[in-house]
Amino acid sequence: MNLPKIDLSSLPDLDTLTGLFGSLLHTSRIIESDDSIVQLMAFVYETTVH
Amino acid sequence: MIANPELRALRSDDSPQCDAQVAMIRTMDNWRARPEIASLLGELEEFSAGAELERCPRLAALFTPGEAAAREMAAGFSAMTCSALSAWPLGHVALRHFTDGVTSTVLIARAVNVTLSLVAIDGDGLGFRPESATASFGPNQTWEHVLGGSAGVELIECKPTGPRTARLSRRKMDIGQGTVQFRDGKRDARLLHRIDGALVSLRLQRRRPNAEATREYDLASGALLHQAAGNPRDSRLELMIAMLGRMERKDAAPLIAELACGEASAALRWQALRECLALDTQIGFTALAAIAARADDPLSGPAGALRAQLLEAHPQLQEVEPCPV
């Protein structure tokens, strides 16, 4: 079969994009009530999968 | 550059630091081996596997109003780490910690998707930060026991009214030493408005595995402003897939297709599908067709539309055999 090579940029995203874990638009006063920040540090520094 | 002589000496001989670290780790291990802590850590594992908090008596006692267990545990933990640090100042407390000068956290214990942290927030520092314009709702449950200080907070309840909108109800209240609060992160968020002095609390958080996204809404209008992965695993996999794509690792295409057809979140699966299509047209298109054919799959609609779009642009894709699902 002679199949075409598909260009990644031609493939659409879903209607609502999803950012990386822990990402926020306004960080102010949200991180004080959530442990994501601790998890995010671990996410950056760890390579093991739990 | 100013370098402490003791630290400078470590360049030629790091044994004082190694000795301090061994002593520090031994101290932490001894603390974890105390019967009451060992049993608490065991319960944390059960809690992580899905047990109700009430089924974990030591853990539940930490988050019961009027119980002294939380203060005693936090005081014991702080005394242990502070005395170890003063005995071995070159040692490092090998627990995850974070501070930005206002919020400081140390992760006392963790079991897979559960964290038990001690959190201190400085009221003066908080006062310099602008008030929140958004609230974030994610797939987690949080129990919080205030050990010291007091604060004015606002609880926000989120009721989605559409895919990109929600009704947010707001309720102000004061919290202080002894307050215990539970929040279901999908529905409840908390904003801190004012802290008198410093607010210290013990926090237990459980994240749902394979969870959906975290959503951040505009407080004034209830409009969805941002969406993020609900767990670090999804983001880790997404980064790995993107890297394999840039490396043009065609050999990874079957694995990526498996992920796209699997149980993960829709956002991760869609990215896997895109990368797979770009890496290996045949494997990617087979996965795309399989997903499009599943009526109960949340990606069925977009996959069907993309399949039709690709077939129109490249009619030869009709030769690709459908996936034997």
Interface residues (C-beta under 8 A of the other chain):
Chain A: M1 N2 L3 P4 K5 I6 D7 L8 L11 P12 D13 L14 D15 T16 L17 T18 G19 L20 F21 G22 S23 L24 L25 H26 S28 R29 I30 I31 E32 S33 D34 D35 S36 I37 V38 Q39 L40 M41 A42 F43 V49 H50
Chain B: R96 F98 V102 T103 T105 L107 V112 N113 T115 S117 V119 I121 L126 R129 P130 E131 S132 A133 T134 A135 S136 G138 N140 T142 P163 R164 R183 G185 A189 R190 L191 L192 R203 Q205 R207 A213 T214 E216 L224 L225 H226 Q227 A228 A229 G230 N231 P232 R233 D234 S235 R236 E238 L239 G245 S265 A266 A267 W270 R274 E275 L277 A278 T281 Q282 G284 F285 P302 L306 L310 H314 Q316 L317 E319 V320
